[in-house]
Amino acid sequence: MFGLDGPEALEADSLGLIRGIGDSLAAFDEARASAEAVEIPWPADAITDVAICGMGGSAIAADLVTGAYRERLRVPVTVVRDYYLPGWIGEGTLVVLSSYSGGTEETLTAASQALERNSLCVAVTSGGKLGSFYAAEGVPVVPVVPGLQPRAALLRMMVPLVVLLHRLELVPSLTSDLEEARATISGAIAAYGPDVPETGNPAKQLARSLQNAVPLIWGAEATAPIAVRWKGQFNENAKIPAFASSIPELDHNEIVGFAGMPAPLSQLAHLIMLRDPRHHRQVQRRFDLTRELVEPHVAHTLSIEAEGQGGLARMLDLVLLGDYASLYLALLRAVDPGPVEMIERLKERLAQTGYGRSADPQA
């Protein structure tokens, strides 16, 4: 049996993504300081609504933040994954242009439209055109450390969003939330890191259980975007298909499909339910009842509940567990979690279309 303990287990991780999670506290602190230092030229009362524009890892950061604060947001907040801005975005809209690379073509297109509409723009990026051209146009830029895989820059893209929402009074004071979140990151590294043996490491144990499996990840309310993050991490790190759905929506359609699932698929399907102690009581019941109905049609079911007081801490508790598990699963499958060849091939083909920008679907 392939082991996950010992330094030799990490040799396949060419980009050091697993060890990189160990630097998360520094990433958190740097991202927080950058967002607190940037000058914001408009008053909080100028903002009527918020649009966060991004793709891939940059967009999931926005999903996670809006999920964690869904009940405390003081204005409508929408995540835009598209070339075109919705018609309602105008002069009172805070448009956060989120692109790790600074070259994501969808986000750059949205940026030009936002400036044309005189929206209140701020960018979060490591550079590229977003960090140069639009900075010269007067857009405040929260700088992010370059040179990472976008999916490994989650904290660097997410923490500035939290700080901006706080500074612009779009959520109540978040100082205690940020401190608890930092402590959660430290605890996750101590519990799930590569130096913790598999016998006492929940992330390694989860990865082991998912060998030769297709994860079906369910979330609800605040955990719905976390399920999407887990899906993406299993896709990109472990190089396996994975699927994410949310309750209660899946109870109105997806649940019916399990009864007709062919045996080969049933034997591969592993259901993971990401739960939160603050879920609506009917959502809690739906998790339990839906599991009872679906369990006979899948190989395995697992329920994981977030821990923590604040929404941000509970979100990070689950996110880091999924991040580690996806990377350990890559090692168990004897694949390098770093390269994303399919995305690179797509980028090359997009560049040949003559659109005029270097595409970066990872964001």
C-alpha positions in Angstrom: 0.0 0.0 0.0 1.4 3.4 -1.0 2.2 5.5 2.1 1.5 9.2 2.6 3.9 9.5 5.5 7.6 10.5 5.2 9.3 13.0 2.9 9.5 10.6 0.0 5.7 10.8 -0.3 5.9 14.4 -1.4 8.4 13.9 -4.2 5.6 13.8 -6.9 4.4 17.2 -5.8 6.6 19.2 -8.2 5.3 22.6 -7.3 5.3 22.0 -3.5 1.6 22.6 -3.2 1.3 20.5 0.0 4.2 22.2 1.7 2.8 25.5 0.4 -0.3 25.3 2.5 2.0 25.4 5.5 2.7 29.1 4.5 -1.0 30.0 4.8 -0.6 32.1 7.9 2.0 34.3 6.1 -0.3 34.5 3.1 -3.2 35.5 5.3 -1.3 38.2 7.1 0.2 39.6 3.9 -3.2 39.7 2.1 -4.8 41.4 5.1 -2.1 44.0 5.3 -2.3 44.7 1.5 -6.0 45.2 1.6 -5.9 47.4 4.6 -3.2 49.6 3.1 -4.8 50.3 -0.3 -6.4 53.8 -0.6 -10.2 53.7 -1.3 -11.3 57.0 -2.9 -15.0 56.8 -2.3 -17.2 56.8 0.9 -19.0 53.7 2.0 -22.4 55.3 1.4 -21.7 55.7 -2.3 -22.1 51.9 -2.8 -25.6 50.6 -3.6 -24.6 47.0 -4.6 -21.5 44.9 -5.3 -20.4 42.8 -8.3 -17.3 40.6 -7.9 -15.9 39.7 -11.4 -13.7 36.7 -11.7 -13.2 33.2 -13.0 -11.9 29.9 -11.6 -10.0 30.3 -8.3 -10.6 34.0 -8.2 -14.3 33.6 -8.5 -14.5 30.8 -5.9 -12.8 33.1 -3.4 -15.8 35.5 -3.9 -18.3 32.6 -3.6 -16.7 31.5 -0.3 -16.8 35.0 1.2 -20.4 35.7 0.1 -21.4 32.3 1.5 -19.7 32.9 4.8 -21.5 36.3 5.2 -24.7 35.6 3.3 -26.8 36.6 6.4 -24.8 39.7 7.2 -24.3 41.5 3.9 -25.9 45.0 3.9 -26.2 45.3 0.1 -26.8 42.8 -2.7 -23.5 41.1 -3.8 -23.2 39.1 -7.0 -20.4 37.0 -8.4 -20.0 37.6 -12.2 -18.4 34.8 -14.3 -18.8 36.3 -17.7 -17.5 38.6 -20.4 -20.5 40.9 -20.0 -21.7 42.8 -17.0 -25.4 42.6 -16.1 -27.4 45.6 -17.1 -28.1 46.7 -13.5 -24.4 47.5 -12.8 -23.9 51.2 -12.8 -22.3 54.2 -11.0 -23.3 53.1 -7.5 -21.9 49.5 -8.0 -18.7 48.5 -6.4 -17.1 46.3 -9.0 -14.3 44.1 -7.6 -12.1 42.9 -10.5 -10.6 39.7 -9.2 -7.9 38.0 -11.3 -4.9 36.4 -9.8 -2.9 36.6 -13.1 -4.3 39.9 -14.1 -4.8 38.6 -17.6 -8.1 36.7 -17.4 -9.9 37.8 -20.6 -13.4 37.6 -19.1 -12.4 39.8 -16.2 -10.5 42.3 -18.4 -13.6 42.6 -20.7 -15.8 43.2 -17.6 -13.3 45.8 -16.4 -13.6 47.9 -19.5 -17.4 47.9 -19.3 -17.3 48.8 -15.6 -15.1 51.9 -16.4 -17.5 52.9 -19.2 -20.3 52.8 -16.7 -18.4 54.8 -14.1 -18.7 52.1 -11.6 -16.6 52.1 -8.4 -13.8 49.7 -9.4 -11.1 48.1 -7.3 -8.8 45.2 -8.5 -7.2 42.3 -6.6 -4.4 40.9 -8.7 -0.7 39.9 -8.9 -0.1 42.0 -12.0 -0.9 41.6 -15.7 -2.9 44.1 -17.6 -5.3 44.4 -14.6 -2.4 45.5 -12.4 -0.9 47.9 -14.9 -3.3 49.4 -17.4 -6.2 49.7 -15.1 -4.1 51.0 -12.2 -3.0 53.8 -14.6 -6.8 54.4 -15.2 -7.2 55.2 -11.5 -8.4 51.8 -10.3 -7.2 51.0 -6.8 -5.2 47.7 -6.8 -4.7 45.3 -4.0 -1.4 43.7 -4.9 -1.0 39.9 -4.6 2.2 37.9 -4.5 2.8 36.5 -8.1 4.1 33.1 -9.2 1.6 30.8 -7.7 -1.0 28.4 -9.1 -4.3 30.4 -8.9 -5.9 27.6 -6.9 -3.0 27.8 -4.4 -3.6 31.6 -4.0 -7.1 31.3 -2.4 -6.3 33.1 0.8 -4.4 35.9 -1.1 -7.5 36.4 -3.2 -10.1 35.9 -0.5 -8.8 37.8 2.5 -8.8 41.1 0.5 -12.5 40.7 -0.2 -13.2 40.3 3.4 -11.2 43.3 4.4 -12.8 45.4 1.6 -16.3 44.5 2.7 -15.4 45.5 6.2 -13.7 48.7 5.3 -16.6 49.8 3.1 -19.1 49.0 5.9 -20.9 46.4 3.8 -20.7 43.9 6.7 -20.5 44.5 10.4 -17.0 44.6 12.1 -15.0 41.5 11.1 -11.9 41.9 13.4 -12.8 39.0 15.6 -13.8 36.9 12.6 -10.4 37.5 11.0 -8.6 36.5 14.2 -10.6 33.3 14.6 -10.0 32.5 10.9 -6.3 32.9 11.4 -6.4 30.5 14.4 -8.4 28.0 12.3 -5.8 28.0 9.6 -3.1 27.3 12.2 -5.1 24.5 13.6 -5.8 23.0 10.2 -2.1 22.9 9.3 -1.3 21.3 12.6 -4.1 18.6 12.1 -3.8 17.9 8.3 -0.2 18.8 7.4 2.2 16.3 5.8 4.1 15.7 9.0 1.0 14.3 10.8 0.9 10.5 10.3 -2.0 9.0 8.4 -3.3 7.2 11.5 -4.1 10.6 13.1 -4.6 12.7 10.0 -8.3 13.1 8.8 -7.2 14.6 5.5 -5.0 11.6 4.6 -7.7 9.2 5.8 -10.2 11.0 3.6 -7.9 10.8 0.6 -7.4 7.1 1.2 -11.2 6.5 1.3 -11.5 8.2 -2.1 -9.1 6.0 -4.0 -10.8 4.6 -7.1 -13.9 6.8 -6.4 -15.8 9.6 -7.9 -16.7 12.2 -5.2 -20.2 13.6 -5.2 -20.0 16.6 -2.8 -23.1 18.2 -1.4 -23.3 21.5 0.4 -26.1 23.9 1.5 -26.3 27.6 2.2 -22.8 28.6 3.5 -21.3 25.2 2.5 -22.6 25.2 -1.1 -19.6 27.2 -2.4 -17.3 25.0 -0.3 -18.6 21.9 -2.1 -17.7 23.7 -5.4 -14.2 24.4 -4.1 -13.8 20.7 -3.1 -14.9 19.7 -6.6 -12.4 22.0 -8.3 -9.6 20.8 -6.1 -10.3 17.1 -6.8 -10.4 18.0 -10.5 -7.2 20.0 -10.7 -5.1 18.4 -8.0 -6.1 14.8 -8.0 -7.0 14.8 -11.8 -10.3 13.0 -11.2 -13.9 13.8 -12.0 -15.9 15.2 -9.1 -19.3 16.8 -8.8 -20.9 19.4 -6.5 -24.5 20.0 -5.8 -26.5 21.9 -3.1 -29.5 21.2 -0.9 -32.4 22.0 -1.2 -32.1 22.3 -5.0 -30.8 18.8 -5.6 -33.9 17.5 -3.8 -36.0 18.9 -6.7 -34.1 17.1 -9.5 -30.8 15.3 -8.9 -32.2 12.9 -6.3 -34.3 11.2 -8.8 -31.3 10.1 -10.9 -29.9 8.0 -8.1 -32.6 5.3 -8.5 -31.5 4.7 -12.1 -27.8 4.8 -11.5 -26.0 1.9 -13.3 -24.1 -0.5 -11.1 -20.7 0.5 -12.3 -21.4 4.1 -11.4 -22.9 3.2 -8.0 -19.7 1.3 -7.1 -17.6 4.4 -7.8 -19.9 7.1 -6.3 -18.8 8.3 -2.9 -21.2 10.9 -1.4 -19.6 13.6 0.9 -22.0 16.0 2.7 -20.5 19.2 4.0 -22.7 20.4 6.9 -22.8 23.5 9.0 -24.2 23.7 12.6 -26.0 27.0 11.6 -27.9 25.4 8.7 -31.7 26.0 8.7 -33.4 23.2 10.6 -35.2 22.1 7.4 -31.9 21.9 5.6 -30.6 19.7 8.4 -33.6 17.4 8.0 -33.1 17.3 4.2 -29.5 16.2 4.6 -30.6 13.3 6.8 -33.6 12.3 4.8 -31.9 12.6 1.4 -29.0 10.6 2.7 -31.3 7.8 3.7 -32.9 7.7 0.2 -29.6 7.9 -1.7 -27.4 5.7 0.5 -28.5 2.4 -1.1 -27.4 3.7 -4.5 -23.8 4.8 -3.7 -20.7 2.9 -2.5 -20.1 5.1 0.5 -21.5 8.1 2.4 -19.7 10.5 4.7 -21.0 13.6 6.6 -18.5 16.3 7.7 -19.5 19.2 9.9 -17.7 22.5 10.0 -16.2 23.6 13.3 -15.9 27.2 14.6 -17.8 30.1 15.9 -17.7 32.6 13.0 -18.8 31.8 9.4 -15.3 32.6 8.0 -13.6 30.2 10.4 -16.1 27.4 9.7 -15.7 27.9 6.0 -11.9 27.7 6.2 -12.1 24.6 8.4 -13.8 22.7 5.6 -11.8 24.3 2.8 -8.4 23.4 4.1 -9.6 19.8 4.8 -10.6 19.5 1.2 -7.5 21.1 -0.1 -5.2 18.8 1.8 -7.3 15.7 0.9 -7.3 16.5 -2.8 -3.5 16.8 -2.8 -3.0 13.6 -0.8 -5.3 11.8 -3.2 -3.1 12.9 -6.1 -0.1 11.3 -4.4 -2.1 8.1 -3.8 -2.9 8.1 -7.5 0.8 8.6 -8.4 0.1 11.9 -10.2 1.7 15.3 -9.9 -0.9 17.6 -8.4 0.7 20.7 -9.8 0.4 20.8 -13.7 -3.0 21.3 -15.2 -2.3 20.2 -18.8 -5.9 20.3 -20.0 -6.2 23.9 -19.0 -2.9 24.8 -20.7 -4.0 23.1 -23.9 -7.2 25.0 -23.8 -5.3 28.3 -23.3 -3.1 27.6 -26.3 -6.1 27.0 -28.5 -7.8 30.1 -27.3 -4.7 32.1 -28.0 -4.8 30.9 -31.6 -8.3 32.3 -32.1 -7.0 35.9 -32.2 -9.2 37.2 -29.5 -6.5 39.6 -28.6 -5.6 38.7 -25.0 -3.8 35.8 -23.5 -6.5 33.7 -21.9 -6.1 32.5 -18.4 -9.2 30.3 -17.6 -7.7 29.5 -14.1 -7.9 33.2 -13.2 
